[in-house]
């Protein structure tokens, strides 16, 4: 959308641009990679073994459970346009969490914006009794993700990954919020019609790089987003210490 056209939009006119097709829990910590020759010396590897099977002769507390992924949201085939945000604005999406462990959140930049160096910060905030976002109730302070280079043909994903999974306080309604990590930047992220039944898109208006209270709702639109949850209620067979030693040789 041309800059002058955006500037002239009033609050009640702003919406999904269907142009031409040409704190809470801090779950955003950096994970340091383990070099291939040192994986077997990594404390993370030994912690994993102990967590899964316990010390020799001890009973594992996680041996009878598994993380079965489940997902909500909309894929990119539902895209009909895009939402833009700039100069302290942010887009958001409310959702219903039936599970509480989050593996990842993904949104997409549209192909018409193939190169963009600005990072996007993920917050998950609570909602009130009317399911409206409450900006001072930050449940998750997530990571900042950049993905500067798209191919100009396919949507460019922003994948916010949590390892280990990030924990919500409980099932219920929450809101994803995606402010820019650089106030003078912008993004154009994929939007859809009202295809997700348990939420809607929200626009957090211009601010000095914070989530401004009283976001504007878009009941007829959603962001194109997916969330993967971890369901630990599925029992599985517990592997033996000997079998795990064989697998990791």
N, C-alpha and C positions, 0 to 999 in steps of 0.2 A: 504494500500500500504506500503510495507517495507520502512523503513526510508532511506536506502541506495538507493533505486530505485527512491524515490522522489528527493533526493539530485542531482541525475544525470539528471533530466529532464531539458531541456532547455526551455526557454519561449515559443518557437513556438511548443513545443511538449506537453505542459501541457494541460490537458483536463479532461473530465469526465472519472473517473476510473470505468470500468465495470468489476470488479473483480468477484471472486467466490461468490455465493450467501450464503455459510456457514457463529451664529447661527440662525440662524433660530428659528423656534418655538421649545420650549422645552416642549415636551409632555410626559416626562417620570417621572413626579413627583409621589412620593409615596402617596397612599391613605390609610389612617388609617382606620381599620375596626371599625364598631359600634357594641358594645356588644348587644345581643338580648334583654335584659331587658331595654335598653336605646334607642332603635331605634326611639321611638316616641318623645324623647327629642333632637334628633340629629338636628343640624342646617341644615344638608343636607336634612332632611325630610321636614322641613318647607320651605327651599328654593325650593324644588321640587314642593310643593303644590302651592307656590306663583307663580312660573314660569309657571305652567300648567293652573291654574284657576285665578290667581291674588288674591289680597286682596278682601274680601267681598265688593261687590258694584263696583269693578273695572273690566275693561275688560282685558282679558288675551291676551298677545302678541303671545303666542304659541298655543293657543287652537285650531287653525285651521290647524295645521301642524302635521305631524307624521314622525318619523324616520323609513323609510322602508329600511331594509338592502338589499344591492346588493353586489355581489362578483365577483372577477376576479381571474385568476390564474389556477393552475393545482392541482389535488388531488394526493394522493399517489399511485393510480393505474397507473399513468404515469411514475413511477420510473423505470429507466433502469440502474442506477449506482449511484455514489456519487462523490461530489467534496470535496476535503480535503483542509483545511487551517491550517497553524501553523506559529509560530514565527513572528507575526506581519502581516501575510497575511490576506486577507478577500475575501469572495465571495460576489457577488452582482447580482442583477436582475433588468433590466430596465422594465418599465411598462408604460401604458397609463392610466392616471386618467381622467375619464369623470366626476366623482363626486369629491368633495373636502373635505368631512368629513370622516375621517378614524376611524372605530371602532376597527380594529385589523389587525395584520399581523401574518401569521403562516408559519414557515418552519419546516422541520423534520430531525432529526438525524436518520441515517440508523440503522436497528436492529443489524448489525455487530459491532456496537459501543454501547453496552448496558449500560455502566457506564461511565459518563463523568461529572466531577464537574465544568468544566469551563463555565463561563457565556458568552453569546453572546449579544453584544450591537447593537441596531438598529439605523441606520441613514437613512434618506431619503435625497438625494441630487439632485440638479438640473442637467439638461443636456444642451448641446450646440445645435447649429443648425443641427448638424449631429447626434443628439441623443446620444452623448457620455457623460458619467458621468463627472461632474465638481466637484472635491472634495472640493474646497473652497467655494462652494455654498451649504451650509448645510441648508436645508429647515426644517427638523425635527430632533432634538436630542432626540431620543426615549429612552426607558428603557433598562436595562440589565436584561436578563432572563436566569435562570438556570433551568435545569430539569435533575438531575444527573442519575436517575434510569430508565432505560428501561427494557423491559421484554425479550429482545433478539429475539423476534419473530415479533413484530410490530414496525413500525417507532415511534420514540419518538418526540412529538411535542414541539416546542418553540413558545408559543403564546404571542405576544406583544400586550397588550390590552390598549386602550385609553378610559378613562372614566373621563370626557366627551370626545367625539370624537375629534381627532386632525385635525387641519385645514390646508390644502395645500393652497398656494397662489392663485391657479386657476387650471382649467383643463389643461392637457398637459402631456408631457413625463417627467418622473422622474426615479431615480434609487434607489432601496433598497441596502444598504450596511451592511454587518454583520461582523464587526471586533470582535476579541476576547477581553474580558476584562482582560485577563492575557496573556502577550506576548508569554510566553513559552508554552502555552497550544495548543490545536488543536481541530478541529471538523471534522466530516464526515457527510455532509448533502446531502439529496437526490437530485438527478439530473434527468433530463428528456431529451428526444430528443427535437427538435425545435417544440414543440406543442403549445406554446403560441405565437400568431401571432404579438402581439404588443410590444415585447421586446426580450431580450436575456440575457444569463449569462455573467458575467464579473468577472475577477480575478484581485484583487488589490495586487500587488506584495509585497514581504517581506519589512518590515519597522520597525522602532522603535515605534511600537504601534500607528500608525496614518494611515489614508487612503492615500496611495501613489498615486500621480497624474499619469495619463496615464495608466489606467487599461487596461488589455488585454481582447479583446472581444471573445466570443464563439457564433458565429451566428448560429451554428447548435445545440445549447443546451440551455436549461432553467434550473433554479432551480425549484424544486417542491415547490410551494408557493401558498398561498391564501391571498387575501386582502378583508376584508369586509368594505364596505363604507356605509354611512348613507345618504339616499336620503330624504330630508325634503320637497320635492315638492308635496307629496301626502296629500290631505286634508282629515281630519277625523272629526267625530262628537266630539264636546267638552263636556266632562262630567261636571256635576253640582257640586257645592261645597258640597251639601248634600250627593250626591252619593259617592264622594271621602271620606268624613268623615266616611260613613258607611263601605267602603272598608278597611279603615285603623284602624278600631276599634279592 
